[in-house]
């Protein structure tokens, strides 16, 4: 019973986390994993999150926490500007892009943001960025920046390394069924096996209410009207003998 209670509490906590986090951060998908190295500034040729962990940029395998924001509140002061997650203007259904804001401009009262990956050529972060390095000129080739209604949110936290688990499961489809089977097996060992091992107890025999209890013979009591048998005393026999001798 205690194990069931612990599991139930764990499910409630995890469920509350995943259902409550989108509400708290004002975004539909608040947790994502970095899949490409476009935001990685390599110092030793690697982009695995193992080097320069505390650099204010992103690596492959990072888990990022996203918060929905008003586009007007975004920091556009490059190189210390915000990293945003946005929809591809020419393909909104594609995987969202996570890049840094380089600058912004306004057209007919609507904000637009020019963005760039920190690790994309030719000038890597935090070096100054030229217009030909903007995503609008390198990815969708229109020159038009990301509109404010295409901004999903900004990155507020980076958790290194742990996203590699998601990437591994995604690239190896067989892993997920195996993981589910292991979880089911552990649940069976914890709850089902003890039930099967428990031996049934023999029920205690109850007396038959329709059967009369055995009768016991009453003890015989002496008859108060009957005199007890008399016994001749030794004195009487001695007297008779004495008479015979005379």
Number of C-alpha atoms within 10 A of each C-alpha: 6 7 10 11 10 11 12 11 12 12 12 11 13 11 12 11 12 13 12 13 17 17 13 12 16 16 16 15 17 21 17 18 22 21 17 14 19 21 23 23 22 17 9 8 8 14 21 19 22 13 14 16 16 11 11 13 20 32 31 23 26 22 22 21 18 25 23 22 16 12 20 11 7 17 18 19 12 16 16 14 14 20 27 26 22 22 19 19 17 11 10 11 9 10 10 17 18 26 25 28 27 25 19 19 12 11 8 5 7 12 16 20 26 23 25 28 25 26 21 19 12 11 13 19 21 13 11 10 20 10 14 12 19 24 25 21 16 14 14 15 12 12 15 15 20 21 20 17 13 17 21 25 26 26 22 13 14 20 16 21 17 13 19 19 11 15 15 12 13 12 9 10 10 10 13 12 10 11 12 11 12 12 12 12 12 12 13 13 12 13 13 12 11 10 11 9 8 8 7 7 6 6 6 6 6 6 8 8 7 6 7 7 9 6 6 6 6 6 6 6 6 8 8 7 6 7 7 9 5 6 6 7 8 8 8 9 10 10 10 10 10 9 8 7 6 5
